[in-house]
């Protein structure tokens, strides 16, 4: 793994970290070299993010030492990490919705004027230059809440690479961006590598690992399982090291008889978002929604689920036209949605795992009181079925890994047994291959129960592997429809770029 004629930028030696009820890291060693991309892989909960948060100064190790450019050091907090030349792009996006793009971009590193005032002129000059350089299609003065998740993620990436960092940690940087943005990111990574920057790259997308990484370290259950040059691994061997077993097929797709039409859209339109969208989803059918970033898939899903309004068109459930004015309306009629942004629209971070899952049970409460015994029994049963890894269901949900948070959100909606339509927007975003398989099994089980599934994903192999039919969107319109026997990445992509 050692780069020729180079000294390590950073060494972690014997790092241990324990949280109440669980060992997150056990004697982990890691070395980051200049001009090399180190891929850190493992299942959700393997310890990857915890290890990176120690490098970033968010956590302090319980044991072990950190050696930075040959000298033992202590990284006290994230600002200390920045001063030491370490930047991190977090898996969960950190932003202030009510502040502007430029305010978010320079948060914590405002250029000063007379050592007392923020130099807004300098900020606007730098931001304008960045926007022009990167071709960003929005104003620096826009509020961040007006951007899509993918646009916010690209800003986080730009923030990390625009400062003078010697080490950049990228935790799932492509989880919410499209192929065009991924290509741009990889171009930046290669340029940074040429400049001698050391990069730690965390991703559950194995094709990215083999495309961009030089070296690989595999973690499992808080321990380092293997390490080596990327050329020493195959996708199969990497998965085996990650999950501790061989997986012949990561998709849990089964052939399920389909019934009558459950959900139908007729010429649904929301000005500026999507136009004249018509589609059908049958009972027991998994309907994939493909398209590039900005195609209008999420906006369509939000409208069906009552998060946004519609200007014209109809939504029908079992042949009956619905009037959906709110999320409560959609839930009451039997339509539920799992959002792509679990931090903003999914979890309540400060509440427990059990409380997050059981939110939908409040409607079954007795008067002003929650049926605690019934709540606990049903949540525990679901958590076991979905293999949610946690020391206790009473722990805050924010202590879970991203994949386990996603499974907890799915569990919440599974409590609504009357639901007929499940809209899943990027349900495996930031989820490891083992947890993906478990989520795929849940989706298949819902189909076997006669539920109609709308599956939105930026990963074409996932759509092809799990869907019965695929609709393609581009520019807010349906540009193609494919049955399972005619699936092809090439033809779907052609439709995705059709204007």
Steps between C-alpha positions, in 0.01 A plus 500: 500500500793735552550762234847491349746744661235667719453542871151461651288812542307343787528180703241357738646240735292269721193724501221391737163664557215380720146632531248384762432135431717465191865499386508720190873454428748239623874557445465642149807606302476725194758681286428784255764574235537813285368473146302184566130420542429262787157333480356419842222245466276294725139450599300770676609493862844359415668809647594695186332829589611473863862460391475799267335712771804431717724633223268801469510571875130434562583199720805433717641145501491301822836345412763515227684791344488731199821589316477797264797547264726303731396668827256370759203735525159551656214627282276678749211609279407551130645853486827358636485240220457777242805682638696176470400467133219244537159550336198267510187461290243336725250237390217693668496847348565788740336821393284790619180504290412865564846633413626572148727284288797732560437515877494119518806473279719716725349405836777484760761642264374849420771731361531797735534872444690704759499184720151588620259482207409233248638594159184442295657648192773236507244225564292608199809525282615149593151353470442660159830355380405154630156516338654595167776239528260218590208614287261512795148578374385716791569828674736515802232707675236225477395336825645152530152352561410586140763257366463129444683243714742433213580871461565532874727196489703652216541817711632292791753341265606841367536634854744223589714523187509882488704533821871422522468144637765230488257225602140483379251248637200428277223307676250383235553810280301358206196376693273776366658613174458385142742355247605841365586628849678171583719539192581858607586383854729224374677753278558716810626202698753415229618861492535504879692174488743658251549785750609254769177516701415189701136394463291259705199389296205325665237352271261207479509517119761239419539610138623837629759331721656319204478812285665756729690330787866405528477312830227330702440444872204285609338541842252260658351532849754766595805296394728523200439181301726550200703757309688517172525649156166522319645269233511221761120499535201399293144619569420154635799485734433853622137415583610181674742694721235763576214269598693191610335276240466468125191649336413353161221747424454831682147545364211324671267524201227236471232451238174618654156481333366850441141603554281791401625857472559644847641846418439696182613849401323681218680797344627621838667842476678742732635802315877516487539151651324235289248501219230269364618191691287188458593161647357191667614271781324168560458302819811290558703700250830682551507797263842662458547870429824577314645836402788739551524751784232765449279277284200563726466158666523622860274797427240262357525273804463794739186610319341154518585481870344838580822688573449728198190608309398420143379744235302252294443132435366213708629252757287183520518221757310183405322699233379774735621857452673637810520852635841512672566833670743383768715210617221400739267466201737266317566286809130476575424382146779240510796669327828542692840633397856446623695818413851505352604749774467298820661774709256773390179300452560158657641485849450703816866496611455566872231235551561129554501231234177360644326839497609565140364166384176523697396848383231347281358313801393823671172481308439170687550663840238472772378853566799711601720200577721279283452124531860445613494121524348465154744759365804322645390155381432607143814714470722224641349250256561728201852593613584129518347423161691788338826424685531853639833502684485700823607446863150603605183620328493776761823649362467823296451418132783739413744246650413248227690462176334633184382158386343417834327840506356419157371164622343671802313740268376206293388328819292806590292473185473122521292556815230651276357168387220667302738678260463392137769707328861548614706773331867437576729787397864379500432244777856363492686832489813469714420139587750212490459191285379281787238752616396553137422131470283521812316805362448321169346209691262744671399647164442152356294399803282809459442405136405145606243655734340670200640849563590723207856632519640811330880466517702813419873442469805659341661155475393335175620151603272529804199596287573227246556244775183577696235645265221336300464810284702819473381847406766751394470873568688789343422870529194430711337267244469126449731419207490122505341188647667156506382155604740267680582297189616816319716657774830640373727756665583651162141549384386630840787753506412616149147574617634669815691760298216555251357850529 
